[in-house]
Structures are given as C-alpha cells and as structure tokens.
Amino acid sequence: MAEDPLLRSIETKLTAVLALMADSHLRAHGTQRQQRPRSLDRILTDTGLSAREVGKLLSKTERAVHLALQAEKTSLGKAPKGRVETQD
C-alpha cells in the first residue's frame, strides 16, 4: 500500500519541528562539540522539506535557500575538523 501524501506531509513537518527544538536545546545546554553550526535552512532541508517549502517558511525565495545551503557547505568545508568557529 502506498503511503498517504497527507500523512507524509504531516510527518515531515513534525520532524522539522522536533529538529528545531532539538537544535535549540543543544545550543543552550549542549557541549561545544555538540554545537556545530547549522542554519535553519539546513535543519529544515535535512528533515525532508523542499527548498520551496523552506523558502515559504522563512520568507525567502527558493534560490535564496539554495544559496544559503551552498554558502554553509563551503564555509563548513573551510573550517578545520574538530573545531567549532565561535563568534565573539
């Protein structure tokens, strides 16, 4: 039996909410090692939302979401592994 699209959509959105809550908790209470920088764009796309859906949630265009994801990917690639960049 094929999965119902409505249930799939609800599951994706609930997963996104849970991921945002977990990220917020880790930023507030986690160790430095757990606090790796992730943008809202990355968190939401990792949960299964499309760039278009993320754009609607964050009041961005789909292209702006793709650019933010690409910028995050290149900035994480430049940082030394095992170190978290902090802003003072």
Protein Blocks (a to p, Z undefined) as FASTA:
>chain_A
ZZdfklmmmmmmmmmmmmmmmmmmmmmmmcfklmcccdfklmmmmnopafklmmmmnopa
fklmmmmmmmmmmmmmmpcghiacddZZ
